[in-house]
Amino acid sequence: MRAAEIVQAGRACARGEGHSEERARSRFDTIRHSKGGQQAGTRSAANEEAMQSASRVPVDCARCQAGWIKLQELRDPLERVTVDD
């Protein structure tokens, strides 16, 4: 609904400065050509589980901190993420 409020039909979008497209393509290629590490799907599932276990209601500080630590442990450089298909 917000997009419908701010986007005007027929109006041209602002062009990027050019560097953002190159950065995005470079990050994509880094992942695409990676040969080691975790598969993206298993990594995503582990992140989701850590976030859900840390953010159940009611929230307490110790559980949030434990979840944050777990997410930091799961963090892996993009160079080590493997995409098979």
ZIVENLIN-V763461 format. One record per residue. N is the residue number from 0. RES is the residue in one small letter. PHI is phi in degrees with one decimal (none if undefined). Layout:
# ZIVENLIN-V763461
n=N res=RES phi=PHI
n=N res=RES phi=PHI
This chain:
# ZIVENLIN-V763461
n=0 res=m phi=none
n=1 res=r phi=-64.7
n=2 res=a phi=-61.2
n=3 res=a phi=-64.1
n=4 res=e phi=-72.4
n=5 res=i phi=-101.2
n=6 res=v phi=-91.7
n=7 res=q phi=-108.0
n=8 res=a phi=-57.3
n=9 res=g phi=82.8
n=10 res=r phi=-87.3
n=11 res=a phi=-71.0
n=12 res=c phi=-81.3
n=13 res=a phi=-67.7
n=14 res=r phi=-83.0
n=15 res=g phi=-73.5
n=16 res=e phi=-79.2
n=17 res=g phi=100.1
n=18 res=h phi=-75.8
n=19 res=s phi=-65.0
n=20 res=e phi=-64.5
n=21 res=e phi=-64.2
n=22 res=r phi=-64.0
n=23 res=a phi=-63.4
n=24 res=r phi=-64.1
n=25 res=s phi=-64.4
n=26 res=r phi=-63.1
n=27 res=f phi=-61.5
n=28 res=d phi=-64.2
n=29 res=t phi=-59.5
n=30 res=i phi=-69.8
n=31 res=r phi=-61.3
n=32 res=h phi=-97.5
n=33 res=s phi=-66.0
n=34 res=k phi=-115.1
n=35 res=g phi=-147.3
n=36 res=g phi=96.0
n=37 res=q phi=-93.5
n=38 res=q phi=-73.2
n=39 res=a phi=-57.6
n=40 res=g phi=-64.7
n=41 res=t phi=-71.4
n=42 res=r phi=-64.8
n=43 res=s phi=-62.6
n=44 res=a phi=-63.4
n=45 res=a phi=-65.8
n=46 res=n phi=-62.8
n=47 res=e phi=-62.2
n=48 res=e phi=-62.4
n=49 res=a phi=-63.9
n=50 res=m phi=-68.2
n=51 res=q phi=-67.1
n=52 res=s phi=-70.0
n=53 res=a phi=-86.9
n=54 res=s phi=-118.9
n=55 res=r phi=-65.7
n=56 res=v phi=-91.7
n=57 res=p phi=-76.2
n=58 res=v phi=-91.7
n=59 res=d phi=-125.7
n=60 res=c phi=-60.9
n=61 res=a phi=-62.8
n=62 res=r phi=-67.4
n=63 res=c phi=-62.3
n=64 res=q phi=-64.3
n=65 res=a phi=-63.3
n=66 res=g phi=-64.4
n=67 res=w phi=-62.9
n=68 res=i phi=-62.3
n=69 res=k phi=-61.4
n=70 res=l phi=-63.2
n=71 res=q phi=-64.6
n=72 res=e phi=-66.8
n=73 res=l phi=-78.0
n=74 res=r phi=-63.9
n=75 res=d phi=-140.7
n=76 res=p phi=-57.6
n=77 res=l phi=-58.5
n=78 res=e phi=-63.5
n=79 res=r phi=-104.5
n=80 res=v phi=-91.7
n=81 res=t phi=-106.3
n=82 res=v phi=-116.9
n=83 res=d phi=-91.4
n=84 res=d phi=-135.9
